[in-house]
Amino acid sequence: MKILLDESLPVRLAPELHGHKVATVMREGWTGTKNGELLKLAAGKFDVFITADQNLQYQVNMLRAKIPIIILAAKTNRLADLKPLAPKILLALQNLKKGITRLS
């Protein structure tokens, strides 16, 4: 599965998602792109978008999102706090559905 990590997440989270091809917003050259446009760009190239942006659902029309989104809720966006969510992310990827999946 092709995964896009938002710029709010540490790049070092990528190896935790073993078995998947993981790219970042920064590596794609999309840093600073507004969420609506970012989701449009990602939909043509990736299978899922992973972010820690808790306000994403209020910033874009989720009914128009053409890519599934996983929102991570951890104490901070540091790898130490996000790493325990990796098994939940991998499980969610197996049962991925359109729309938003929240993991904490």
PyMOL commands that set and color helices and strands:
alter all, ss='L'
color gray80, all
select helices_A, chain A and resi 11-16+25-28+35-43+56-59+79-94
alter helices_A, ss='H'
color red, helices_A
select strands_A, chain A and resi 2-5+21-24+48-51+69-72+100-103
alter strands_A, ss='S'
color yellow, strands_A
deselect
rebuild
show_as cartoon
